[in-house]
Amino acid sequence: MTDILNTQQALQLRRQLETGLPLASRPFQALAEQIEASEQQVLEQVRRWHEQGLFRRVGLVVNHRGLGFAANAMLVLDVPDALVDEVGRRLGQAPGISLCYQRPRRLPQWQYNLFCMIHGRQRDRVEAQVQALLAQHLLDDLPHQLLFSTHLFKQCGGRFAPPAGARADG
């Protein structure tokens, strides 16, 4: 069997990858069986897409609330531009911060440029954790807000292939 997927198999594989890897001991083998290919073909195609920059990373979407983490908050800070990379690196490595990233300000309505996600079981503990984190990193004098999640939205990864049955021209 060749090590290259045909166009239809590649499109099917992309659609399957968008929904996540199967929960199986050999997920790429399971994907291969669904598109009538070999596991090696699937792995080779994924490797090629990675080399082409189609995938930057493979991640895991966790249902935090389902695991008991109901006090989830985004700490937003207004960090001077000259310091945002250094502060972001420090906070991104801090215990309890699950992700940290920079976004552009949207003045005059939104002054914040650094975002840190914290997942917790109790709101008061998350608030105390954030206050301690800000004090430890000498950031408590910076403008900031702690925004708690009030609604659970469905999370999913990127979409690359058109939905099954969609026309290519629109």
N, C-alpha and C positions, 0 to 999 in steps of 0.2 A: 504494500500500500504506500502511496506517495506521502511525503511529509507536509503537503500543502492542502489546505481546505479549498473546496470550490467556493464560488461566490455565494451560493445559497447557504452552504454550511456556515460560512463566515458570518453571514447576516443572522442566521439562527443562533450562533454562538454569542454574538453581541447582544441579541435580545435576552438570551438566558442570563448572561453576566450582569445585565442591568437589574435583574430581579434578585441577584445575590447568588452566592455559591450554594449548591445543595448541601444539606446537613448529612454528609456521608463520610465514611472513612477515606474515600478516594473521590473527592468532588469533581475532579477533572475527568475521571473515568466515567462518572455518572453523566456529565455534560456530553462527553464523546458518544455515549450510547444513544442519547437523545437525538443527535444529529447524524448518526450513522458514520462515525469517524473513529479513529483510534485516539487513545489517551495522548499518545505522543504528538499526533497532529494538533490536538487542542492545546497542549502545552507549547508547542512551537508557534502556533498562531498567537497565543497570549504573549509569548516572549517577543515576537515581532511587533505587536501593537505597543508593548512597553518601550521597546527601542525607538519606535516612531513617535513616542510621546503621547500616545492615546491614553495611557494610564500613568498617572504620577504616583499613585499609591493605591494600596488596597486597604480598606478600612472595615470597621465593624460598627454597625448601628445598634446601640444598646437601648432597650426600653427601660430607662432609669426608674420610672414610676413603678413598673412591674417588679423591680428589684427592691422596692421600698424607699427609693430616693425621691421624696415628694417635695423637698425644699430646694429646688434648683434655681440658681440665680446667675445673672450676668452682671459682673462688676464692670462698669464702664468708667474710664478715666480720661482726663484731658492732660496728656503728657506733652511737655515741650518737644517739638519735632526733633531737636538735636539729641534727645535722650530716649526716644520711643523704642529704638532697637535694643538698647541695653536694658531698659526697664522691662520690655517684653520678654527678653531672654530670661531675666531673673524670675519674673512672675510665672513664665511658662514652665519653669523647673521647680516651682514651689509645690510642696505637698498640698493636695486638695484642689489644685487647678487642673481641670481636665483638658482645657484648650485655651490658648491665648493667641490673639491675632490683632493686627492693625487694620483699621479702616479709615477712609478719609472722613474728615469732619464735614458736616453739612450746615455751615453757618448761614444765618444766625440761629437756626432752630436747634442744631445739634453740635455741641462743642467737643464731643468725646471722640478719641482716636485709638484707644486701646481697649480691647474687650477680653475679659477673662471669665470662663465658665466654671462654676462651682456646683457640685452636686452634693446634697446633704439630705439627711432624714428629718431634721428639725430646723425650723427657720431660725430660732434663737442661736443655735450652734453655728449655723452658716454666718449669721451676722457677727458673732464673736470671732469666728475664724477670719473673716474679712478684716475686721478691725485690727486683729493681731498681725495679719499679713501686711496691712498698710503701715502699721507702726514699725514692724521689723524692717521693712524696706524703705522707711523714711518717706512714705508717699501720702501720709494722711493729710498733708496740707494741700494736695492737688485736688482740683474739682473732680468729684466722682459721684456715682450713684450706684446703688445695688438694686437691680431689677429682678424681682422674682417671677418665675413662670406662673401664669394663671390658667393656661390651656395647653393641652398636649396635642401637638400637630404630628401628622404622619411624616416620618423621615424616610428618605430614599436617596440612592446614589444618582450619579449623572446618567443622562439618557443620550445615547448616540445613534441608535438605529430607529427608523420610523416604526410606528406600531404595526403589528401584523395587519395586512389588508389595506394599509394606507397607500395612496398613489404617490409615486415619486415626484410628480409635477405639481403637487399641491394638496 
